[in-house]
Amino acid sequence: MEVFFTSLNQMCMVFLFIIAGFILKRKALVPKNTGSVLSKLESQLLLPALILNTFMTRCSLSNLASKTTLLLYSVVIFLPITVVAFWVGKRFSAKSFHQRLYRHAFIVSNYGFMGNALVLGIFGEEALFDYMMFTIPLNILTFSVCVSWLIPNQDKSSNAFNLKALCNPICIALALGILLGVTQIPLPPFFTSAVSAIANCMFPVAMLLTGMIVGGFGLRKLMTIKKVYVISLLRLVIIPAIVTIILKLLHTSDNVILVTLCALSMPIGMNVIIFPAAYGRDTTVGASMVLVSHVLALVTIPLMFTLFL
């Protein structure tokens, strides 16, 4: 039960930020365009800084060599999930953009902001290091291919892949972070400190942004999109349960099971809000996904941790 209450405490902390953003929006305590401004700040600066900081500090050759098993498990797990996501997207919507939203939601959980905080708070720094190594392939998949689905230059085909979509601050930060991490090029302290400080702003701003965007809609509207409950349960319960059971049947090591369950059982990632908002797209479905999945996660994450760990 200790794991249950510890994870529940972390989830409640997350919701304090979301509620704060919701109140700021509903009470008109911030300008009307604050959500749009914060979305651009997230996608153009804060998120790239977080990615750059993570990879340039963690992605060394020695770390990659010592955690090869985690990397291989990650690739093997997320490849079939990605394949199934294309089928799921087509079943959930006939609209190209919504297909990509559901596809993204099926693959990408909030493994970064919420996942890092929960793993550190519950399992400690050693588990966090394993977790961050395990999610390197997912980071590459998320901030290259999956993010390109949310950038509005592929409306003509839901399956087309446009290389121009990868020329964005997210992918540039990813490539630069891997290069700096592998080469271990000495960097001036002021630069690494600045990047780290900016990266630390990502989580609270993202949570506030989530609350502000949700606050711009009627809660009844966001809570009554039935397909969102289905994708949320797939994301929160079905996918992590199936994968974890398979790993246990294969007698996989406990640390692999831990990091896998943590990465898969998080609610739907906030990219489905951040990027549509930044590019002026309709955020109704994305906001509904984030709201419903994060509310359900208050119960499902402590429950999944208690059942499988």
Salt bridges, closest charged atoms under 4 A:
ASP130 OD1 - LYS67 NZ 2.62
ASP155 OD1 - ARG100 NH2 3.23
ASP155 OD2 - ARG281 NH1 3.54
